């Protein structure tokens, strides 16, 4: 089974807690999918949050998470 964690539409320091709450118990028992399709904007803080989540999963000896890229072409570029 895969746990889908939605990346907020506007991902910054104010929305980070909602993102982190999607993980539930730590470390998650299942594979993780970071779903960023609806993300319209992300600050450097948000981008680092995604990278840190992947690193934390690796350090917990979990499978690398999957990432769906944003649908918005401008956001895809960064």
N, C-alpha and C positions, 0 to 999 in steps of 0.2 A: 504494500500500500504506500501511497505517496502523500505527504502532508503538503498542501498548497498554502504558501504564505504570500499574501498580497502585499506588494510594495505600494505605499500610498501614492495617490495621484500627485500630490505635492510633497515630496519627500525631503524633509529637513529636520532640524533638531526638535521642532515642535511635534512632528509626527513619528519620531523614532520609537517612542514607547508603544504605539499601536503596532508597528512593524515587529518589534521584539516580542510583544505579547502573542503574536501568531505562532511562535515556536512552542508554546505550552511548556510541558516538562522538559528539562534539559538533562542530557542530550535527547533529542527526539529518537523514538524507536524506529521510525520509518524514514524512507528517503524523503528529501526536501526539494520542492520546486518553488523558487522565488519568482512569482508572477508579476512582472513589471509592465504588462501590456497596456494597462490603463494609466501608467505614469505619464504625466504631462510636463513635469519639471522636477529636477532634483538638484539640491545644493551639493557642494563638495562634501558636506557632512553626511548627506544621504548616500552619496556614492561610496564613501569610506565605510558607511554602515553595512552596505551590501558586501563589500570585500571582507570586512571584519567577520560577518556572519559565516562566510565561506571558510575563512581561516579558523574560526572557532570550531566549526564542524570537523575540519581536518584534524585539529588538535585533539578533539574528542574521539578520534578514530572512527568517524562516521563517513558514509559515502559523500563524495563531493556533491553539492547541490546543483540542480539544474536551474537555468535562468531563462525566462522568456523575455525577449527584448521589448521595449516600448513600441507601440504601434505608431506613435508620433515620429515622423522622420527627423525632425529637428532634435528630439531627445535621443534618438538612436545614435546620432553622430557623436555625442559626448558620452 
